[in-house]
Amino acid sequence: MTRRKLRPDEIELWQKVARTAESLHPDRPASDLPLPKPRPHKKPMPRIERFDLGHKAGIKAPGHDVLPGLPERIAAAPVKMDKKAFARLKRGKLVPEAKIDLHGMTLDRAHPALTGFILRAHADGKRLVLVITGKGKDRDEAGPIPVRRGILRHNVPRWLSQQPLAPLVLQVSEAHLKHGGGGAYYVYLRRHR
């Protein structure tokens, strides 16, 4: 609670009361008016402007750094193959020349199996192969750390973009529903040279 300043009429009334009162300590000198000590004036705090880390850099940081879902990332990848052939591929009109089913495999078994399959298919001169990963199982216990549904489904595109498969793969896209939909990938290979 802040203390207000006394008005002049209140100061005069207090002086009348103080003159009529007897001192508890007569040996001490009495003052006419025991006023409160004056408070020092506080300087107002300087206003601090809002500070954003890197605001002078001129680069606006994104609001959220959320990675889009796997189907959106694959669909957003640039088309490197013939556009007409890609349109036929997306409609399911192209028939894969070979396929591999990775259902039920662990990561340490699936990766070498996929690598060997792609290398053999490219050596045989095949252009379009189907890699079936499955959509993945729903986990019963999510736990504190979120686990992506479909471990193989998320790792196969990454494996195809790394050595030794990256120079052989021209395009990766999600398969048409009649070839497995979200649980399979079309892998369009480069011509054998």
C-alpha positions in Angstrom: 0.0 0.0 0.0 1.4 3.4 -0.9 1.2 6.3 1.6 -0.5 9.5 0.4 0.8 13.0 1.1 -0.8 15.0 3.8 -2.9 18.0 2.9 -2.2 21.4 4.6 -5.4 21.2 6.7 -4.4 17.7 7.9 -0.9 19.0 8.8 -2.5 21.9 10.8 -4.8 19.5 12.7 -1.8 17.3 13.5 0.1 20.2 14.9 -2.7 21.1 17.3 -2.9 17.5 18.5 0.8 17.3 18.9 0.9 20.5 21.1 -1.7 19.1 23.5 0.0 15.7 23.9 2.4 14.8 26.7 5.7 13.4 25.7 6.5 9.9 26.7 10.2 10.9 26.9 10.4 14.4 28.4 14.2 14.4 28.4 14.2 14.3 24.5 13.7 17.5 22.6 10.2 17.7 21.1 9.6 18.8 17.6 6.5 20.6 16.6 5.7 18.2 13.8 7.0 14.7 13.4 6.6 14.4 9.7 7.5 11.3 7.8 10.9 11.3 6.1 10.7 12.4 2.6 11.1 9.6 0.1 13.7 10.0 -2.6 12.2 10.3 -6.1 12.8 7.2 -8.1 13.8 7.7 -11.7 11.4 5.8 -14.0 12.9 2.6 -15.3 14.0 2.9 -18.9 11.7 1.0 -21.2 13.4 -2.0 -22.7 12.4 -2.8 -26.3 11.4 -6.3 -27.2 14.4 -8.3 -28.2 14.3 -11.2 -30.7 17.4 -13.3 -31.2 19.0 -12.4 -34.6 16.5 -9.6 -35.3 19.3 -7.5 -36.9 20.3 -10.3 -39.2 17.3 -9.5 -41.5 16.4 -13.2 -41.9 13.0 -14.1 -40.6 13.0 -17.4 -38.7 10.2 -19.8 -39.5 7.4 -20.1 -37.0 7.6 -23.9 -36.7 10.2 -26.3 -38.0 7.9 -29.2 -38.6 8.8 -31.7 -41.2 6.0 -32.5 -43.6 4.7 -36.0 -43.8 6.5 -38.6 -46.0 3.8 -38.6 -48.8 4.0 -34.8 -49.1 7.8 -34.8 -49.3 7.8 -37.5 -52.0 5.1 -35.8 -53.9 6.9 -32.4 -53.7 10.1 -33.9 -55.1 10.9 -32.6 -58.6 10.1 -34.9 -61.5 13.3 -36.1 -63.1 11.9 -38.6 -65.5 9.7 -38.0 -68.6 6.6 -36.1 -67.6 4.3 -38.3 -69.8 5.7 -41.5 -68.4 5.4 -40.0 -64.9 1.8 -39.2 -65.4 1.2 -42.8 -66.6 3.1 -44.1 -63.6 1.0 -42.1 -61.1 -2.2 -43.4 -62.8 -1.0 -47.0 -62.4 -0.8 -47.6 -66.1 2.9 -48.6 -66.1 3.5 -52.2 -65.0 6.6 -52.8 -62.7 9.1 -55.2 -64.2 10.2 -56.6 -60.8 9.1 -56.3 -57.2 10.5 -56.9 -53.8 8.4 -57.4 -50.6 10.1 -56.2 -47.4 7.1 -57.0 -45.2 8.2 -58.3 -41.8 11.9 -57.7 -42.3 14.0 -55.8 -39.8 16.0 -52.8 -40.8 19.3 -54.8 -40.8 17.8 -57.4 -43.1 15.8 -55.1 -45.3 18.6 -52.6 -46.2 20.9 -55.2 -47.8 18.0 -57.0 -49.5 16.9 -53.7 -51.1 20.4 -52.8 -52.1 21.0 -56.1 -53.8 17.6 -56.0 -55.5 18.1 -52.5 -57.0 21.7 -53.4 -58.1 20.5 -56.6 -59.8 17.5 -54.9 -61.4 19.7 -52.1 -62.8 22.2 -54.6 -64.1 19.4 -56.5 -65.9 18.3 -53.3 -67.6 15.0 -53.0 -65.8 13.5 -49.4 -65.6 10.5 -49.7 -63.2 10.5 -51.8 -60.0 8.1 -52.0 -57.1 9.3 -51.9 -53.5 6.7 -53.0 -51.0 7.3 -51.8 -47.5 3.8 -52.0 -45.9 2.2 -49.2 -44.1 3.6 -50.2 -40.7 1.9 -51.3 -37.4 0.2 -49.2 -34.9 2.2 -49.4 -31.7 0.3 -50.3 -28.5 2.4 -48.2 -26.2 3.4 -44.9 -27.7 5.7 -43.9 -24.8 7.2 -40.5 -24.2 9.0 -40.4 -27.5 6.9 -40.6 -30.6 7.7 -43.5 -33.0 6.9 -43.2 -36.6 4.4 -45.7 -38.0 6.1 -47.8 -40.6 9.9 -47.9 -40.0 10.6 -49.4 -43.4 8.2 -47.0 -45.2 10.2 -44.1 -43.8 13.7 -45.6 -44.3 13.4 -46.9 -47.9 13.3 -43.4 -49.6 16.3 -42.4 -47.6 18.2 -45.6 -48.5 17.4 -45.0 -52.2 18.9 -41.5 -52.0 22.2 -42.7 -50.5 25.2 -44.5 -52.0 25.4 -47.0 -53.7 21.8 -46.6 -55.0 21.5 -42.9 -55.5 23.3 -42.9 -59.0 21.0 -45.6 -60.2 17.6 -44.2 -59.1 16.0 -41.6 -61.2 12.6 -41.2 -59.5 10.8 -42.5 -56.4 7.1 -42.1 -56.0 4.3 -43.6 -54.0 2.6 -46.5 -55.8 -0.9 -46.5 -57.2 -3.6 -48.2 -55.1 -3.6 -51.3 -57.3 0.1 -51.8 -56.6 0.0 -51.1 -52.9 -0.7 -47.4 -52.4 1.0 -45.8 -49.4 2.6 -49.1 -48.5 4.7 -49.4 -51.7 7.0 -47.3 -53.9 7.7 -47.1 -57.6 11.4 -46.9 -58.2 12.2 -45.7 -61.7 15.8 -46.6 -62.5 18.2 -44.8 -64.9 19.2 -46.4 -68.2 22.1 -48.8 -68.0 25.2 -47.3 -69.6 
